[in-house]
Every structure is written in structure tokens, then in C-alpha cells.
Amino acid sequence: MAFRIVWTAPAQAERKRVLAYWLKRTGSPLYSIKLDSRFRSALKLIAREPLIGRPTSIRGVRVKSVGDHQLYYSIDQETILVLTLWDPRRNPKNLRIRK
């Protein structure tokens, strides 16, 4: 059974911020499109195999690496809830995960 994917508002905002950053940095939408495709592919895999991500220190939250980024998510009945998208090169003190 495949789970349904739901992005939280903060996760969706972070996704848009990351894609906009790469659009501005490269001057072309190609890398942003490729990166978004990688996020979507990872989420399809998570939807089929929700325990594929490693557990975090936060109860009920798992993380899956996608290139230079990490997808934090939780599993609820039939839903994968994307909590945030994070670049681990950033200061970890700024990481905010809300369930």
C-alpha cells in the first residue's frame, strides 16, 4: 500500500525557497527542476517504503537524504507528512521540525 504524501506549510515554503535559490544562483531553471524531481522521486520511494528513512532523535520523525538535502517526515495511518526540507550544511541550531 502506498501512502499519500502531504507537505506541511513550512516544508512547502522551504522547498520553494531552495528551488528559488538555485534558480537565482544558476540563472536557469534546469537545476531546480532536476532537484525537485529528485525530491519527488524520494517521496515516491518513501510512500512505498515509509521506514526507509532513518529514525531521528525526535519521536516519530524520520529523515531521508536526497543529495545534499534531507527530507524530514512522519508517518500517520495512510499519510507521509513532510515536515521540512533541510540542507545539513546550514547551522543545525536553525533546524525547526514541527509535527
C-alpha positions in Angstrom: 0.0 0.0 0.0 1.4 3.4 -1.0 1.0 6.2 1.5 -0.3 9.6 0.5 2.2 12.5 0.6 1.3 15.7 2.3 3.6 18.7 2.6 3.3 20.9 5.7 3.2 24.7 5.0 6.7 25.2 6.4 8.1 22.3 4.4 6.4 23.6 1.2 7.8 27.1 1.9 11.3 25.7 2.4 11.0 23.7 -0.8 10.1 26.8 -2.8 12.9 28.7 -1.1 15.5 26.1 -2.1 14.3 25.9 -5.7 14.2 29.7 -6.0 17.7 29.9 -4.6 19.1 27.6 -7.2 17.1 29.3 -10.0 18.7 32.6 -8.9 22.2 31.1 -8.4 22.4 29.3 -11.8 20.3 31.7 -13.8 18.5 28.7 -15.3 15.5 26.6 -14.1 17.2 23.3 -15.2 18.9 22.5 -11.9 15.8 23.5 -9.8 13.7 21.2 -12.0 16.2 18.3 -11.6 16.3 18.9 -7.8 12.5 19.0 -7.5 12.4 15.8 -9.5 14.8 14.1 -7.0 12.6 15.3 -4.1 9.5 13.8 -5.7 11.3 10.5 -6.5 12.5 10.2 -3.0 9.0 10.8 -1.7 7.6 8.1 -4.1 10.0 5.7 -2.6 9.1 6.8 1.0 5.4 6.4 0.1 6.1 2.7 -0.9 8.6 2.0 1.9 7.9 4.5 4.7 10.5 3.1 7.1 13.4 3.6 4.6 14.4 6.9 6.3 16.4 6.6 9.4 14.8 7.5 12.8 15.8 10.8 14.4 16.1 11.8 18.0 12.6 13.3 17.7 9.9 10.6 18.4 8.0 9.6 15.2 10.2 11.6 12.9 12.4 10.0 10.2 14.9 11.5 7.7 15.8 10.6 4.2 18.8 12.0 2.5 18.3 13.4 -1.0 21.6 14.5 -2.5 22.7 17.5 -0.4 19.3 17.8 1.3 17.4 15.9 4.0 13.6 15.3 4.0 12.2 15.0 7.5 8.8 13.3 7.7 6.4 11.4 9.9 4.1 8.5 9.2 0.5 8.7 10.1 -2.0 5.9 9.2 -2.0 6.3 5.4 -0.1 9.6 5.2 3.5 10.6 4.9 3.7 14.1 6.4 6.7 16.1 5.1 7.8 18.2 8.0 10.8 20.1 6.5 13.4 20.0 3.8 16.9 20.8 5.2 20.4 21.4 3.9 22.6 20.0 6.5 25.4 22.4 5.6 23.4 25.1 7.4 23.7 25.8 11.1 21.9 22.9 12.9 20.7 25.4 15.5 18.3 26.8 12.9 16.6 23.4 12.1 13.0 23.6 13.2 10.8 20.5 13.0 7.1 20.8 13.9 4.8 17.9 13.8 
